Amino acid sequence: MNAQSILDAVNAVLDGYPGIGNDRHVEVFSRPGFSGATIFRVESSSGVWCCRCWGPNGPDISRLRWIHDLIRSVANLDFIAKLRTTNQLATFIECDELLWEVTDWMPGNADFNEHSNASRMTSMVNSVFRLHESFPLGAAFGPSPAIASRAIACRRLAKLQQRAHECLFDLQSKAQVDCKVRVHQFLPMSEMSSLELHQTALSAIERLAPQLIAAANRYANCQFRLQPVLRDLWHDHVLFVDDIVSGIIDFGALQMDVRECDWARLIGSLRWNGQMCWVQSRDEIERQFPACDLDWDLIKWLHQTGTVFAWFNWLQWLFAENGYQSNRVRAENRFHTIAEQILLLDT
């Protein structure tokens, strides 16, 4: 779609919502990310809203209804964006064979790592606990989908490592032919330094593999209390105004699973003065909620396996499949960041 077609689609969606106003100004806030979703900022004399196009890889109608029901169940929390209802009293619209939604625009910036301090940590821990407690818990017990999928992946670690060695060897061979030519557009750093980073990351994975597999065997057959969790709760999805959490955003990956999934994803993405902040996070959680029963060994394992298998996935997508052409530089930067995170797992 060209720019005018996109604008026409957004305005057609907004016409389906009462009270937004015809004097609105629409701008693209976030172009299609890895999920394919696009975010538009809509401003008019009557307010500011977020219009989201879920994209072709987004949830289907049934799943989006389930997600929206859960968002509405926590609408009393001031850091959760309120869903707007359409003229037909629905919470989403189908337009151009895509699903769209409109919510309040949440103020603030995702800048904890740039301005980390104790007050922000306190607010973030409190907000995540309140969110988890506000979801309808039910009485669901069963295996954790996240743990089950990671346990299966752990059984394939040897094969994944072999494929990674072959891929990196192939890239190294091409880099040695002409180091001035980007290997499959292998990032804006030199090919050899890029390869050395990822070869070092693969060596770290090989050292970690035995303990990851041992933990997978311990957790694989366990039963857990399951509840709604975001699964993609990380640094960039927590907004701050000053030292207070002003928004927790993006519920697209919601699933019934264990709370530890969210804590592993979130804490693993945080930095305190440039360093990992597991100690600060755990101290603050236990200070505010001394009776909490989080399994910190499980949180650590979920963080480690999530990082390791993300690295294998990105290697496959970028170089075996030559994917993400429309977001290539951003995707490669994500791949490098994950490799750097793996090196921290091995310390």
ABEGO torsion letter per residue (X at the ends): XBAAAAAAAAAAAAAABBGAEAABBBBBABBBBAAGBBBBBBBBAAEBBBBBBAEAABBBAAAAAAAAAAAAAAAABAABBBBBBBAAGBABBBBGGBBBBBBBBBBEBBAAAABBBAAAAAAAAAAAAAAAAABBAEABBEBBAAAAAAAAAAAAAAAAAAAAAAAAAAAAAAAAABAABBBGGBEABBAAAAAAAAAAAAAAAAAAAAAAAAAAAAAAABBBBBBBBAGABBAAABBBBEABBABBBGAAABBBBBAAAAAAAAAAABBBGGBBAAAAAAAAAAAABAABABBAAAAAAAAAAAAAAAAAAAAAAAAAAGBGAAAAAAAAAAAAAAAAAAAAAAX
